[in-house]
Amino acid sequence: MVRRQIEADVRRGFPVEFQTEVERHDQLMRDLVGLMGEVGEFANLLKKVGLGLTTAGYVGPSFHNATPQLREELADVAIYIFRLSTVVGGNIEEDILEKMKYNDERYEYLER
């Protein structure tokens, strides 16, 4: 899944390999701004759902109606995370598994 997205990005002109660290840094900054934008879109929609649930007279989207767009925004977030990880030379799938292993050990005492 990650490789498929990265290959598509490269075909579309969004590089993941760079000649200089300045170029790498610039791309990371662009992708970070994109990530924050997608997180912001998710947060804004969720805010409107919440206002509709808690504020008398506010007409906002229902959670049910907003769910497809919320999921789409989260998919956009994931794509930016794939890119950021790739640009810094990571493998997000392996990195997540390693972090899960660490968290399993760290928080074992919380398990019931």
The 8 nearest C-alpha neighbors of each residue, nearest first, counted from 0:
[[1, 3, 2, 4, 5, 81, 92, 78],
 [2, 0, 4, 3, 5, 81, 78, 91],
 [1, 3, 5, 4, 0, 6, 7, 81],
 [4, 2, 0, 6, 1, 5, 7, 8],
 [5, 3, 7, 1, 2, 6, 8, 0],
 [4, 6, 8, 2, 7, 3, 1, 9],
 [5, 7, 9, 3, 8, 4, 2, 10],
 [6, 8, 4, 10, 5, 9, 11, 3],
 [9, 7, 5, 13, 11, 6, 10, 4],
 [8, 10, 13, 12, 6, 14, 11, 7],
 [11, 9, 7, 8, 12, 6, 13, 5],
 [12, 10, 8, 9, 13, 7, 14, 6],
 [11, 13, 9, 10, 14, 8, 7, 15],
 [12, 14, 9, 8, 11, 15, 10, 5],
 [15, 13, 9, 16, 12, 8, 17, 26],
 [14, 16, 86, 85, 17, 13, 9, 82],
 [17, 15, 14, 86, 18, 23, 85, 22],
 [18, 16, 19, 23, 22, 15, 20, 14],
 [17, 19, 22, 20, 16, 23, 21, 15],
 [20, 18, 21, 22, 17, 23, 24, 16],
 [19, 21, 23, 22, 24, 18, 17, 25],
 [22, 20, 24, 19, 23, 25, 18, 26],
 [21, 23, 25, 19, 20, 24, 17, 26],
 [24, 22, 20, 26, 21, 25, 17, 27],
 [25, 23, 27, 21, 26, 22, 20, 28],
 [26, 24, 22, 28, 27, 23, 21, 29],
 [25, 27, 29, 23, 28, 24, 30, 22],
 [28, 26, 24, 30, 25, 29, 31, 23],
 [27, 29, 31, 25, 26, 30, 24, 32],
 [30, 28, 26, 32, 31, 27, 33, 25],
 [29, 31, 33, 27, 32, 28, 34, 26],
 [32, 30, 34, 28, 33, 29, 27, 35],
 [31, 33, 35, 29, 30, 34, 36, 28],
 [34, 32, 30, 36, 31, 35, 29, 37],
 [35, 33, 31, 37, 36, 32, 79, 76],
 [34, 36, 38, 32, 37, 33, 39, 31],
 [37, 35, 39, 33, 34, 38, 32, 40],
 [36, 38, 40, 34, 39, 35, 76, 72],
 [39, 37, 35, 41, 40, 36, 42, 34],
 [38, 40, 36, 42, 37, 41, 43, 35],
 [39, 41, 37, 43, 42, 38, 36, 44],
 [42, 40, 38, 39, 44, 43, 72, 69],
 [43, 41, 39, 45, 40, 44, 46, 38],
 [44, 42, 46, 40, 45, 41, 39, 47],
 [43, 45, 47, 46, 41, 42, 40, 48],
 [44, 46, 48, 42, 47, 43, 41, 49],
 [47, 45, 43, 49, 44, 48, 42, 50],
 [48, 46, 50, 44, 49, 45, 59, 51],
 [49, 47, 45, 51, 60, 46, 50, 61],
 [50, 48, 52, 46, 51, 47, 53, 45],
 [51, 49, 47, 53, 54, 52, 48, 46],
 [50, 52, 59, 48, 49, 57, 53, 58],
 [51, 53, 49, 50, 54, 48, 61, 55],
 [54, 52, 50, 51, 49, 55, 57, 48],
 [53, 55, 50, 57, 51, 52, 56, 49],
 [56, 54, 57, 53, 51, 52, 50, 58],
 [55, 57, 58, 54, 51, 59, 53, 50],
 [58, 56, 51, 54, 55, 59, 50, 53],
 [59, 57, 51, 56, 60, 50, 55, 47],
 [58, 60, 51, 47, 48, 57, 61, 50],
 [61, 59, 48, 65, 64, 62, 47, 51],
 [62, 60, 64, 63, 48, 65, 59, 51],
 [61, 63, 65, 64, 48, 66, 60, 45],
 [62, 64, 61, 66, 65, 60, 67, 48],
 [65, 63, 61, 62, 66, 60, 67, 68],
 [66, 64, 62, 68, 63, 67, 60, 61],
 [65, 67, 69, 63, 68, 64, 62, 70],
 [68, 66, 70, 69, 65, 71, 64, 63],
 [67, 69, 71, 70, 66, 65, 72, 41],
 [70, 68, 66, 72, 71, 67, 41, 65],
 [69, 71, 73, 67, 68, 72, 66, 74],
 [72, 70, 68, 74, 73, 69, 67, 75],
 [71, 73, 75, 69, 74, 70, 41, 37],
 [74, 72, 76, 70, 75, 71, 77, 69],
 [75, 73, 71, 77, 76, 72, 70, 78],
 [74, 76, 72, 78, 73, 77, 71, 37],
 [77, 75, 73, 79, 74, 78, 34, 37],
 [76, 78, 80, 74, 75, 79, 81, 73],
 [79, 77, 81, 75, 80, 76, 74, 82],
 [78, 80, 82, 76, 81, 77, 34, 83],
 [79, 81, 77, 83, 82, 78, 84, 76],
 [82, 80, 78, 84, 79, 83, 77, 85],
 [83, 81, 79, 85, 80, 84, 86, 78],
 [84, 82, 80, 86, 85, 81, 79, 27],
 [83, 85, 89, 81, 87, 82, 86, 91],
 [84, 86, 88, 82, 89, 87, 83, 81],
 [85, 87, 15, 83, 88, 84, 82, 16],
 [88, 86, 84, 85, 89, 83, 23, 27],
 [89, 87, 85, 86, 84, 90, 83, 15],
 [90, 88, 84, 85, 87, 91, 94, 86],
 [89, 91, 93, 92, 94, 84, 85, 88],
 [90, 92, 94, 93, 84, 89, 95, 81],
 [91, 93, 95, 94, 90, 96, 1, 97],
 [94, 92, 96, 95, 90, 91, 97, 89],
 [93, 95, 91, 97, 92, 96, 90, 98],
 [96, 94, 98, 92, 97, 93, 91, 99],
 [95, 97, 99, 93, 98, 94, 100, 92],
 [98, 96, 94, 100, 95, 99, 93, 101],
 [97, 99, 101, 95, 100, 96, 102, 94],
 [100, 98, 102, 96, 101, 97, 103, 95],
 [101, 99, 103, 97, 98, 102, 96, 104],
 [100, 102, 98, 104, 99, 103, 105, 97],
 [103, 101, 105, 99, 104, 100, 106, 98],
 [104, 102, 100, 101, 106, 107, 105, 99],
 [103, 105, 107, 101, 102, 106, 100, 108],
 [104, 106, 102, 103, 107, 101, 108, 100],
 [107, 105, 108, 103, 109, 104, 102, 110],
 [106, 108, 104, 109, 103, 110, 105, 102],
 [107, 109, 106, 110, 105, 111, 104, 103],
 [110, 108, 107, 106, 111, 105, 103, 104],
 [111, 109, 107, 108, 106, 103, 104, 105],
 [110, 109, 108, 107, 106, 103, 104, 105]]
